[in-house]
Amino acid sequence: MSRTLHCVKLDKQAEGLDRAPYPGALGQRLFDNVSKEAWQLWLQHQTRLINEYRLALSDASARKFLAAEMEKFFFGGGELAQTSYTPPKNALDS
């Protein structure tokens, strides 16, 4: 059975996560406030960060960086690290 919540990222009612996606207090905060749709947006952004910054997830400083970026992505508190990713132009926008 799915649960709905008010997603802090999307600012709308949406389906909540099935379980905490991260350990500890941050994971619980994400579980309580983030939708599945917003989590997928984070996973895409996280992938860009890992690729552009060439992060090794075995490195504790890389994991700490990603956790800080995740908190900013969902809850604010600073500017996100920039990537050079540009979404492809939609042919219908021409």
N, C-alpha and C positions, 0 to 999 in steps of 0.2 A: 504494500500500500504506500503510495507516495504522499509526501507531506508538502504543504505549501508554506511559503514564508515571504516576507517582504525583503527582496534582495537589495542590499546596500549599493551594489555596483550598478544594477539596471534600474533601480528605483521603481520597482513594480512587483506585484505578487507573481511568484514563479515557483516551480517545483524545486524543492530543497535537495541537497545532497543525501545520499543513502547512508553515508558514514563520514566521520571526520577525515578529511583528506591529508591531514598533517598532524604530527604528534603534539601533545601539550596544550597549553592555553590558547595558542594561536589556532590550532586545529579545531578546538571547540568553538572559538569565535567564528571561524569560517563556517563550520557546520550550522551554527545558529543564524547566520546572516547572509550566506552566499547561496545562490541558485546553481543548479547544474549548468545552465546556459552560461552564466558568468564564469564558472569554473573552467569551462571549455575555452572561453576567451583568454583566461589566464594561462592555460596550458599552451596556447598558440604564442602568446607573448613570451612566456618562459622559454620556449624553444628558440625564438629569435634571440633572446638574451644569451642563451647557452652558445648558440652558433656564433653570434657576432663578437661576444667577449671571449670566446674560446674557453669556456669554463669547463673544468674537470670536476665532476660531481663527487669525486673521491676527496677533493680538497675541502677542508672545513671552511675556509674563507669564502669559497665559491657558494657553498650551501648557505652560509650566513648572508651573503650578498643577495641570493635569491629569496631568502625568507624576508629580508628587509624590503625588497622590491615587491613581494607578494602583499605584504602589509600595506605598502603605499598604493598598490594597484587597487585594492579593495576598500581601504579605509582612509586613504589620503595621508597627509602628514609629510608631504614633500614631493619633489618632482621625480618622476620615474626616469630611470636611465634611458637614454635615447638609443634607438636603433636606426639604421639607414633603410629599413624596410619601407617600401612604397607599395600599397595595394595595386594590383593590376587595374588599369582603366577599364571600366565596363563599356562594352561596345554600344550599349543603349544610351550612354551619356553623351555620345558624340553629336 
